Amino acid sequence: MTSTVRVELGDRSYPIVIGPGLLDSPRHYEPWLRGRQAVLVASATVSGLHGPGVERALQPSCSRYLRIVVPDGEAQKCWETLDRLHGELIAWGADRRTVLLALGGGVIGDLVGFAAATFQRGVDFIQIPTTLLAQVDSSVGGKTAINHALGKNLIGAFHQPIAVLSDTETLNTLPDRELAAGLAEVIKYGIIHDSAFFAWMEAHLHELLRRDAAALTFAIRRSCEIKAEIVAQDEREHGRRALLNLGHTFGHAIESLTGYGAWLHGEAVAAGTVLASTLAHRMGRLSSDDLGRITRLLEQAGLPVRPPSLPLDGWLTAMGRDKKNEGGRITLILPEGIGAASVNREVPANTLEALLSGR
Amino acid sequence: MTSTVRVELGDRSYPIVIGPGLLDSPRHYEPWLRGRQAVLVASATVSGLHGPGVERALQPSCSRYLRIVVPDGEAQKCWETLDRLHGELIAWGADRRTVLLALGGGVIGDLVGFAAATFQRGVDFIQIPTTLLAQVDSSVGGKTAINHALGKNLIGAFHQPIAVLSDTETLNTLPDRELAAGLAEVIKYGIIHDSAFFAWMEAHLHELLRRDAAALTFAIRRSCEIKAEIVAQDEREHGRRALLNLGHTFGHAIESLTGYGAWLHGEAVAAGTVLASTLAHRMGRLSSDDLGRITRLLEQAGLPVRPPSLPLDGWLTAMGRDKKNEGGRITLILPEGIGAASVNREVPANTLEALLSGR
């Protein structure tokens, strides 16, 4: 039941292997680690759950092995933790052929990916995402980052993994709230690119919520395919790739203004997607029927569809820092029906302000 | 008298413009900055000397402008300064189309280049190197880096500038010791790649030392051409590019063990080049005549040709951290005559230890 999505990026292409029971299987590590040094970096909780299994599976392949455990939480995506990782790699004797393995959710993927991007100007890394969000989002596209005190993900690099292992069994221990947060991104792929996939989600949401393995595998696979297709067209996010950020400009502002961690990323994206869809509706680009379907599916997935109450100037300042902006102009992704979206730099200020003021 | 070397790296190709009086001339900035935001980052001393001229020249082109001054010194190549730069960029409203300009020596080029590589996952930058070392070395190849407490340049990225402006007039205010340090790298290019250029240096060293503009322009141009040719063949330093590190494994160890700053980088490279040449001679790969010519030219340039007295275990630990190493093995570049060099992973331990023990 293992299936593979190949992300096509020339000499930076890599496979995403999806299925149950991958982590414990030596054959998924051997081609990448043969005779090389390997450093597993895992978040504390995930290390306890899956660390021993991964270790047993990878140790036969590599020449030397180190495990580094990072405390749980978004706060670890910072210079201090990155500097500590680099220090441990240097002290241990890691070199340019050493492979880093990131075992955990999006925080670990972003942090270890950026550590790999910047250690000795770039070493290989393998992602082993253990949340639905990381499996459908950060596993494709090579975005790595840490946070700056002034904003999320503002410091980072594009650095592709050499392989991704998405083990669906890791989702069995994922809290409901985090499963729902991952579904926000899955639903997003349907909205921006694939109306049939959106309709499939409407029909199969219950199976996803009860963690049916086949339904999850399909949803992860289709999400990765859509993201891989968009990223292959625009690796460095100069154009089309920005569509993947539907709901994210609003979402990042929510995360930033409520203090990172209060809202999960996927929860903020869900509320942000409804805001973007409402804006698109008011601008005459999205029917009220489609706005209703989007809102309903997110709500049925257990996600918030209304933003917290925040002051207008807070919204505008936080959104003004978004990486997609150019020349001081706020850039927003808006759905155009279900299955298509567009990049907008010309949203009327009063329409946006009315929306953010709850009017 | 302005001349241009083009570094060919596909869609990351860029020009190096070399000559007197470039900094004050708006036409060298206009093609790159037109309508974009520009942030000039300069080291304190250089900012005082050249900042106003650069500012006057670039301001007509850009839409908005900010100058950031960084204190002098290698100590600035650290997370703390990088984080401060990123913070100032964010607070000012820099976006993905903002261009950073690095005005100063190698420290500023490495630091600002890495800031550009990691800000919002990569923005454009222009190098304006004001030391001979930076003009002949860091202006080609896209290496950017900061230091880690455990070693020099261990954290960084490959990130090519969009243009380099090497103004030979900036060398008029360069201290003699720093001019000599730059010559160490110029001499290196002759040793590893071009015996005729080496012979030209032997004949024209006096002109370089008295800062004859035509001689300097030729030396910078030829150095950049050689480096560009090697880098174009091996952008990510998987093979041939390592030749550029002749003398650097020893040199980095000297800089690290004496405390960064006591020896200038070029001085450490000069002593390291003599060590590598001596080793090559003892291994039967370099004639005593060629060893003599290399040592003499470096000495006549005013450079140290003997390392400081350091304990053997210190040497070996510091050299064991070099980025070129693979699988725990020390990698050295050794000259094979004048005009050619090779990568060596098989230097006999006792030969190396005898050399480092001063025997």
Interface residues (C-beta under 8 A of the other chain):
Chain A: Q37 S63 W79 L82 D83 H86 G87 I90 A91 G93 D95 R96 R97 A117 T118 F119 Q120 R121 G122 K143 T144 A145 H148 A149 L150 G151 L154 I155 G156 A157 F158 R236 E237 G320 R321 K323 K324 N325 E326 G327 G328
Chain B: Q37 S63 W79 D83 H86 G87 I90 A91 G93 D95 R96 R97 A117 T118 F119 Q120 R121 G122 K143 T144 A145 H148 A149 L150 G151 L154 I155 G156 A157 F158 R236 E237 G320 R321 K323 K324 N325 E326 G327 G328
